[in-house]
């Protein structure tokens, strides 16, 4: 179960961020979440809570320019929050968001966008 946020989702062995030893030292483990509709309301709060638990968060919304609170949250998080333009009803927008992720693994999809 995912600790912390008010949402209970089974995501296997994932949980809080941690680290594992590797030949090059310790490798940081940070589970990642893609949250649609993250510009306000529940989506924004989920993004805030997952960040607080150490997750890498990809905050997706149709118009990042109108998401006034997300840039402040991104700045405060260091590099743990990335804002993506994504309209889940537009296949071209979905394809562009996938390209922007550039092969980054997503451990949890929280599809919160209103359709």
C-alpha positions in Angstrom: 0.0 0.0 0.0 1.2 3.5 -0.7 1.8 5.3 2.6 1.1 8.9 3.2 -1.5 10.3 0.8 -5.2 9.9 1.5 -5.4 7.5 -1.4 -4.8 3.8 -0.9 -3.4 2.1 -4.0 -1.6 -1.2 -4.2 1.6 -0.6 -6.2 3.6 -3.7 -5.3 6.8 -3.1 -3.4 6.7 0.7 -3.9 6.4 3.1 -1.0 8.5 5.9 0.4 11.7 6.8 -1.4 14.8 5.1 -0.3 18.2 4.0 -1.5 19.9 0.7 -2.5 23.6 -0.1 -2.6 25.2 -0.4 -6.0 28.8 -0.8 -7.3 28.9 3.0 -7.8 27.6 3.8 -4.3 24.0 4.3 -3.3 21.3 4.6 -5.9 18.3 6.7 -4.9 15.0 4.9 -5.4 12.2 7.3 -6.0 8.9 5.9 -7.2 7.1 8.0 -9.8 3.5 9.1 -10.2 1.8 10.6 -13.2 -1.2 12.6 -12.0 -3.6 14.0 -14.5 -5.7 17.0 -13.6 -2.9 18.1 -11.2 -3.4 21.8 -11.7 -6.1 22.2 -9.0 -8.4 20.4 -6.5 -7.8 16.7 -5.8 -5.1 16.3 -8.4 -3.1 19.2 -7.0 -3.4 17.8 -3.5 -2.4 14.3 -4.6 0.7 15.8 -6.2 1.5 17.7 -3.1 1.2 14.7 -0.9 3.1 12.3 -3.1 5.9 14.9 -3.3 5.9 15.1 0.5 6.4 11.3 0.6 9.5 11.6 -1.7 8.0 10.6 -5.0 8.9 11.9 -8.4 5.7 13.5 -9.6 4.7 14.3 -13.2 1.8 16.8 -12.8 -0.2 16.8 -16.0 -2.9 19.3 -17.0 -4.4 20.7 -20.2 -2.9 24.2 -19.9 0.2 24.5 -17.7 0.1 28.3 -18.2 -3.2 28.5 -16.3 -1.9 26.3 -13.4 -0.9 29.1 -11.0 0.1 26.9 -8.0 2.0 24.2 -9.9 5.1 26.2 -10.7 5.4 27.2 -7.1 5.1 23.6 -6.0 7.7 22.6 -8.6 10.1 25.2 -7.5 9.8 24.2 -3.9 10.3 20.5 -4.7 13.7 20.9 -6.4 13.6 18.5 -9.3 10.9 16.1 -8.0 8.0 17.7 -9.8 7.7 18.1 -13.6 4.7 19.8 -15.2 3.4 18.2 -18.4 0.9 19.6 -20.9 -1.6 16.8 -21.4 -5.2 16.7 -22.7 -6.3 13.1 -22.1 -9.0 13.4 -24.8 -6.5 14.4 -27.5 -4.3 11.5 -28.9 -1.7 14.0 -30.2 -1.4 15.6 -26.7 -1.0 12.1 -25.2 1.7 11.3 -27.7 3.5 14.6 -27.0 3.4 14.0 -23.2 4.8 10.4 -23.7 7.6 11.9 -25.9 8.4 14.5 -23.2 8.7 11.7 -20.6 11.5 10.3 -22.8 11.3 6.8 -21.5 11.0 7.6 -17.8 9.2 4.8 -15.9 5.9 5.6 -14.3 5.0 3.5 -11.3 1.6 4.9 -10.6 -1.0 6.6 -12.9 -3.6 8.6 -11.0 -6.1 9.5 -13.7 -7.9 12.4 -12.0 -8.7 14.6 -15.0 -12.3 15.5 -15.6 -13.5 14.5 -19.0 
